[in-house]
Structure formats: C-alpha cells, structure tokens
Amino acid sequence: MGKLLGIALVLALLCGLLAATESSFTTGRNLVNLTRQTAFLGIYSMGAGIVIIAGGIDLSVGSLMALVGILLAMSLSEWGWPIPAALALCMGVSCLLGWAHGFLVTRARLQPFVVTLCALLIYRGAARFLAEDATKGFGTEFPVLKLAANGSWLGLPIPLWLMFVVALVLTFLVHFSVFGRHLFALGGNEQAARYSGVPVAKAKRKAYALAGALTGFAAILVALYVNGVQPGGHGQFFELYAIAAAVLGGCSLRGGEGSIPGILLGAALIRVLWNGVSLWGIPPYLEFAVIGGVILFGAVADELIRGRMRSRV
C-alpha cells in the first residue's frame, strides 16, 4: 500500500506541476487524448506486469502488436472477413503465441529473455512479410468498430472504460484467486513453489497466454485508433513502455511483487511524463533518455526499499 501511495503522490505532483506551468495541459482535448493513450498503455502493461510478477519478462509486445494490427487490417480490408471472425483471429493468434512463449520457457527450459527476444524479431519479420512492408489501414470503413478506440461515453474515452473493466477482472484474478497466488509464489521462489505443489509449468503458460491476450486486445484498439499500421515501425518500443509502467507501478523485476492498481498508476505516470516532455518543449531525441532515466530511478528506488526492508528483518 505504501508503494501505491508513493506512486499516486508522484503522479499528482507531476500533474500539478504541468497544470501550473502549461495551460494546454488542462484543456479538454489534451486530457481526452492523454486518458485514451493511458488506457492503451494500461491494458498491455497489465499483461507485461503479470508475466513480471511470475518471474518472467516479455520483450515481444511491440512486435506482436504490429503483427496483430496487420492481421486485423488485412482480414477486414483485403480478405473480406466478417468483423467477429477478424477479431477472433487476432485474439486467438495473440493468446496462442503468448502460450507458446510459456511453453518454450517451461518445456524447452529456455530463458524468457531469449524466447521473447526471438519472438520480437520473428513477429516483426512476419508482419513485414504479410504486408509486403506496406502500410495497411481501414480507410473510412468500419465506423462502428472504430468507436471502441475513438469514441467516448459519459465524457470519458471508451478505451478507458474498457481498461477499467479489464483491470477489475484482473484484480480479482491476480489478487483474490488461486491462480494469482501461484503467480506470486512462482516469482518469489519457483523451487519452493514447486515443492509446495504449485503447477509451475501450467501457471507460467497461463501467465504468458494471458499477457498475449491483453497485448492482442490493446493491439486491436491501437490499430483502429491510428487507422493504419506500418509493419516496420508500429508498436516499436512498446514493450519498454510496458515494462517501465510495471516497474514504476511496484513490480519487481526479480518477480513475486506487484499489483494491478500499481501497474495502472505506473502507466498513467509514463503517459503524463511523456505528455510533459512534449508540452515543455524538450527535444524529441531526448524523450527516450527522459523515460530511461525514470525507469532507472524506479529500479533504484525499488532496490533501496528492498534493502531497508531486509535490514529491518
């Protein structure tokens, strides 16, 4: 709870600073865009966070989003598939590929870093091959479907409502279910979890499959929002944003720690910081340096907190 309060305080201070220094920060247009972007990041960051809690890592998020975006655009605009079939294809592929990550980690005993790094390259190449390295989009068609990404309800962007629904489900799943206890046990001490009867391989595969599904869901929304997917650049560095949001939200890269509310606060902090970088006129080529510095700060703070807790024990 202390970590959550600390993150919320930092977020509130940053928002207050931006509101005081940049009048455009509080405009309706900027706030709507900010909350919409936070929703996208929050959804796939929750997937990355679940894997981190279980002691793993997923570096394939951005490339998988590009692949799913290409599949959605081509299945709807070129192959003529019905909307439900196209959505089922995208979600099915995402979930299956996530499960495959977990399978390789558990059955082939490969390191998650290696598995998902290879997946990053494979999915990017597959997206470029399917699209023949050309941008694929939706044009002016599918207006009803696009409402899920571009529309609003009760004054808030629909993606934000979708993020809240997903977060409620995941909060129950991660914090109040047997599966959630297995995740934390895996991340805390996999060997001890195995001796305690936790189905380690099954739990890991479920974690990666769930992360894939969340990435696929976010990929659909992002593709509809931008209305065009460039296979070589779409989703680039998104995996880093997701990991950053999880770490800033209290997830330890060693595993065994984290929370869904914390991940959402971390995602909001990343998007507000990104918005501040833009509003304050910081050169674009320094944006990644700023984000990287924030991630480093979060990792150092986590290590210091852990050190103090160990010394007290």
Order of alpha helices (4+ residues) and beta strands (2+ residues): alpha-alpha-alpha-alpha-alpha-beta-alpha-beta-beta-alpha-alpha-alpha-alpha-beta-alpha-alpha-alpha
